[in-house]
Structures are given as structure tokens and as C-alpha cells.
């Protein structure tokens, strides 16, 4: 009996520590999701001039999922410490709901990735058209060209139709005036100190680099959310299996305790001692009495133990 009780306690302890470790791993995963979501949201914020508003939804959802997952992981650890079957089952249900949110974020990111090319072509040409009339657009275009070391959409010559200095009739046909952000190096004009001369113009357009950055950001959200989602699906199955194990172990432990109380109840009754009022032995009913001085066997109807 003692050996079986030791094995039972070892199984309960193993299940409890396993769930605590799983919850800790999910908490680390949640922190990773928050970091990825924050980084991508920052990138989208830097290039917000060229990105539609709905592109900010997947990284924001990823950050929200990270915080929710931290709370769910704490719930799982609490349920493991308290050995509460109800809390562990609730933990599994919450993990499944987070799994649905992550699948939604992954689907949104995959759809977003397919829209990146057309969106950038449209917004970049619009930004060049509004470069001289909108200071916000101007700062966004200058940040993109100087930061990515590029010029125009596909090539520097794209500015010929959008930058007003190119309308000067004194310019040669092949000459193109570009904003200062397209220049790798600037020098002051000898004749006019307020004017600067572009020494080295960036040769490549910005579309290729922008398409790579935005597409890879969307792909990172999609693959990250998908990977974590399927890992969490295994976590859901693990949580329900551990809850089942805890329930079975607690049932076995309570059943053995009840059997011990039943045996003690028979011994107490045989010695003409009444069992305690609140003990499990109080559920036994005496069905018959013999004459004074004689003892007839008693029949007991035990109540079944219940497991919370």
C-alpha cells in the first residue's frame, strides 16, 4: 500500500511540474511575440507614408496575443501548484482561444503579404507627386531615400516627372534633378553658399528594398504566429491530458482513503464505538439489533466518495 501511494504521489508531482514547465515556456514565447510585434510595428511606423492603415492590425494583434498568453501561462502555473483540475481545464480552453487568435493573425499576415507590391507602387508614386506640397510626405520620402540609400521608385529618373526643378528648360534632356536625400554626398556651391551640389546620387530605386522589408515583416508575422499556434495546440492537448491524469490520481487517492475509512468503520463498530459525526464512516447504517447481551452481524451501506 505504501509503495502504491508513493507511486501515486510521484505521478501527481510529475504532472504538476510538467505543466509548470510548459507554462513557463509559453510565457517566454509570449515575450518573443511581443518583441516581434513591437519591432514590426516600429518598422511600419517609420514607413507609414507608404503603408495603408490596415497593415498595422497584424502586428498590433500579435502584441495583444503576447500579453494574453502571459496571463494564460500564469493561470496554468497556478492550476498546477494548486492541483486544481478545473483551473487546468480552463487553462486548456484559454490556450485554444489564443490558438484561434494566432491563426487569425497568420491568415491576415499572409493576405497582407500578397498586397504589398501593388500597395507600394501606388503609395510611392503618390508620395513623389505630393513631395513638394506636403511636409509630412516630404519627411517620409527623405527618411526612406537617405535611410535605404536609394532614389525614386525604380530609378532616380522617376523624379523627372514629379520634381519641379526638372521643368527648367535650361536642363539637358538627360539631366535629372533629385532631392538632396538622394545624394550620398553634398557640397556647397562655390557661387552660392545657400545652394548645395549632389556629389554622388544613389543609382537604385527604393521599391525593391521597400518591398523586401515590408514583405519580410509580413512573412515574419505569418510564420511566427503559425509556428507558435501549432505549438500551443500541443499545449492544449497536454493540458487536457494532465487534467485527466490529475483527476484520475485524485480519484484513486480518495478511493483508497475511503477504503481505509471503511475498514476502520467496521473495526470501530465491532468494538461498540460510534464513529465520529463528520467522518466518512458516519454513512454506514445499522440495519438490525439483536437481544441484549448478544451481537448480530451488522450490514453497512457505504456512501461513494466524491472527488472535487
N, C-alpha and C positions, 0 to 999 in steps of 0.2 A: 504493500500500500504506500509506504513512504517513497519507494523508488518511482512509482507511478506519479505520485504527487510532485516529485522533483522534476520528472519529465514534463509534466503539465505546466509547471511554473516556468520551465526553460522555454517551452513553446510560446507562452504568453510574452515572455521577456523578449524573445527573438522577433516576434511580430511587432511589438511596440517599438523597439529600436530601429527596425527596418522602416517603419512608417516615419519615424523622426528623421532618418537619413534622407528618405525620399522628399519629405517636406523641405528639408534644408537645401537639397539640390534644386527644387523648384523655386525657392527664394533666390538662389544665385542666378537661375535662368531669368527670373523676373527683373533682376537688376540689369542683366545684359540686355533685355528687351528695352528697358527704359533708356539705357545708354545709346543703343542703336536708333531708337525713335527720336531721341533728342538731337543726335548728330544729323540725321537726315532732315529733321525739321529745321535745323540751323542752315543747312545747305540750301533747302528750298527757300528759306527766308532771305538769304543773300542774293538769290536769283529770282526773287518774287516778281520782278518786272516781266520775266519771260515765262512764268508758270501760272497756270489757271488756279483759281481758288480751291477747286475740289481736290487738287493734288495734295493739299495739306491734311486731308482727312486720314489716310492710312497711317502716316507717322504719329498723328495725334492718337489714333485708336491703339497703336502699338504701345504708346506710353501709358494709356489708361489700362490696358491689359496687364502691363507690368505691375502697376500698383495693386490692381485687383488680385493678381496672382500672389503677391506678398501676403495680403490678408488671408487668402485661402491657405497658403502654406502654414501660416501661424495657427489657423484653425485645425489643420491636420496634426500639427505637433501637439496642440492642446488635447485633442482627442486621444492621441497616443499616450500621453502622460497620464490622463485620467482613465484610460482604458474604457472609453465610452463608445459603445457600438453605434449609438445614434449620431454622435458628433462625427465619427469616421464615415458613416454613410452620407451625412450632409457634406462632408469634405469631398467625397467622390462625386456627388451631384454638382457641387460648385466647380470642380475641375472640368466636368463635362460641359458646363455652360461657358467656361473660359475657352475650352477647346472650340466651341462654336464661334466665339468671337474671333479667335485666331484664324480659323478657316475663312471667316468673312474678310478679315484684313488681308489675307493672302490672295483671295479672289479679287479684291479691289486693287491690290498692287499689280497683279497680272494684267488686269484690264487697263490700268493706268500706263503700264509699260508699252502697250500696243498703241497708245495715243501720243506718245512723247514726240515722235518725229513730226507729225502734222502740226502739233501744238507749237513746237519750237520754230518751225518755218514761218508760221503765221505771226507769232508774237515778236520774233526777232526783226522781221521786216517792218512790222508796225512800230516797234521801238525806234528803228532808224528813221522812220518818217516823222516821228514826234520828238526826235532828239533835240532839236533847237527850240521847241516850244514848251516842253515840259521838263522842269528841273529834276523831278523825281526820275523820269525816264533817262535823262542825261546822266545822272549819277549812277544809275543801274548799268547803263551801257558802258560807261567808263570803267566801272568796277570789273565788269566781265572782261573787257578787252585788255586792261592792264594786268588783271589777276591771272588770266589764262594765256596771256601773251598771244593774242590773236587780233584780227581786224576784219570787220564786216561779217557777213553771214557765211558765204562760201569763199570769198576772196576780198582783198582790200578794194578792188574796183567796184564793189557793191555800193560804196559811198558816193559814187559819181552822180547817181540819180536822187540822192537824199540829202547831201550836204551842200548848203547854199554857196560856199566859195567855189564849188566846181562849175557854177554857172557863169563865172567870169570868162568873157570872150577872149581875154588875152592868153588864156591857158592853151597849151598844145592839146591835141586830141588824145594823146596817150597819157597826159598828166592827170593825176588824181589827188585832190586834197582830202586828207583824212583828219579826224580829231586827234588831239595830242595823245590820247590814251592808246592810239595805235602805234605809237613810237617807242622803240626800245631805248632811244637816247635823244635828248633835246639839247639844242644850243641856241643862245641868244643871237638874234640878227645883229649884224655889225652896224647897219644903218639905223635900226630902230630897236632900242633896248626892250621895248614892251612886246616885241614880237619874238617868237621862238621858231627855230627851224628843226624839222624832224630829220635826225641823222640816220636812223635805221627803222624802217617800217616793218611790222610783223607781216610775214608773207602768207600766212594761212588764215582762213576764216574761222569763226568761233562755233559754227554749227556742229562740226564733228566732235569737238571737246564737250560742248554742252550736251549733246545727245548721249555721249558716253557717261557723263556724270549723272544726269537725270535717270537714264535707263538703268544704270548700275544701282542707283539708290532704290529705284522701284523693285529691281530684282532682289536686292538685299532684304527688303521688307517681305517680299513674297516667299523667298526661300527660308528666311529666318522664322517667319510665322508658321510656315508649313512644317518645318522640322520640329519646332517646339510643340506644335499641335499634336503631332503623332506621338511624340514622347509623352505628352500629357495623356493621350489616350491609353497608353500603357499604364500611366499612373492611376487613371480611373479604375482600370481592371485590378490593379494592385490594391487600391484602397478597398474595393468591394470584397476582394479575396481575404484581405487582412481582417475586415469587419466580420466576415463569415468565420474566420479562424478564431477570433476573439469570442464571438458568440458561442461557438462550439466548445471552446475551452472553458468558458464561464459556466456553460450548461453542465459539462462533465463535472466541474468542481462543485457546483451546487448539488448535483445529483449524489455525489459521494458524501457530501456533508449531510444531506437528507438521510442517506442510508445509515450513516453513523448515528444520527439523532434517532432514527427508528430503532436501531439496536439498543441504544441507551434507554429508550422509552420502554421497551419490553422488559429490560432488567429492572428499571425503576418500578414498574407496575408489579412485577413478580415479588418485589420486596415490600409491597404495601406502602409505597411512597408516591405521592401525587407529583406529576411533572409540573414545572413552572407554568404560570398562567400564559406568558407570552412566547413560550418556546414552541418549536415545530411539533413537539410531542403532544401538545395540547389538542392536536387534531384527531387523536385516536379516541374512539368512542367505545365504552364498555357496554356490551350487549346483554349480559346476563349476570346474576348473582346466585351463589349457592347458599346453603344454610349456614348459620353461624358456626364457626369452627371448622368449616370445610372450605376448600378453594376449588372452584371450577375454572377451566381454561377460559381465557378472555380472547375475544376476537377483535382485531383492530382494523380500522379502515383509514389508512394514511392519506393525507392530502398531498397532491402532487406539488413539488416545488416549482416555483416560477423564477425565471431569470430576467432581470431588468436589462 
